[in-house]
Amino acid sequence: MTTADSNSDDVTAAGASSGTPADSPLGVEIGALQGGSADLGQYAGRAVLIVNVASRCGLTPQYAGLERLHERYAERGFTVLGVPCNQFMGQEPGTAEEIAEFCSATYGVTFPMTEKVDVNGADRHPLYDRLTGFADAEGHAGDIRWNFEKFLLGRDGKVAARFSPRTDPESPEVTKAIEDLLA
């Protein structure tokens, strides 16, 4: 069975009915941080930056830049989507409530967040099955290397770019890629 076949049951009704391609990351079911569905299908037609995040990482200050991107481009059809993950040295150990409080109080985060998931390994969430096949500018495809790896989806719901964890969210390469998608 292929990855696409194994994920076919994870396609949301919203994603399937919104015109999002069947293999799009936006067609995957995932919970919201505070419970219920994150309903990724609602982002069809928008550019989305999906980032695996963590609260106790040396890269955690990237939350500030992610929030600024979200605020700067939201009205033009852009969303940042945070995906908490505790797979990298236990740097996201908190509960959903603790993660939400930390992000809000420390960085003023208003962008949506999903439930905490695995991004690598046997329990990798289907969302990351659909993302990790895409290579970044240096040719890296496959497993997520660390917290704050970034995937930019176009309005068509397909991966348009992948950026390494150390790439600042407000770097010229990220902002140019976003602006190109929103043009």
Sequence and secondary structure as in RCSB ss.txt:
>XXXX:A:sequence
MTTADSNSDDVTAAGASSGTPADSPLGVEIGALQGGSADLGQYAGRAVLIVNVASRCGLTPQYAGLERLHERYAE
RGFTVLGVPCNQFMGQEPGTAEEIAEFCSATYGVTFPMTEKVDVNGADRHPLYDRLTGFADAEGHAGDIRWNFEK
FLLGRDGKVAARFSPRTDPESPEVTKAIEDLLA
>XXXX:A:secstr
  HHHHTGGGB HHHHHTT  TTSGGGB  BBTTSSB  GGGGTTSEEEEEEE SSSTTTTHHHHHHHHHHHHGG
GTEEEEEEE  TTTT     HHHHHHHHHHHH   S BB   B SSTTB HHHHHHTTS  TT   SS  STT E
EEE TTSSEEEEE TTS TTSHHHHHHHHHHH 
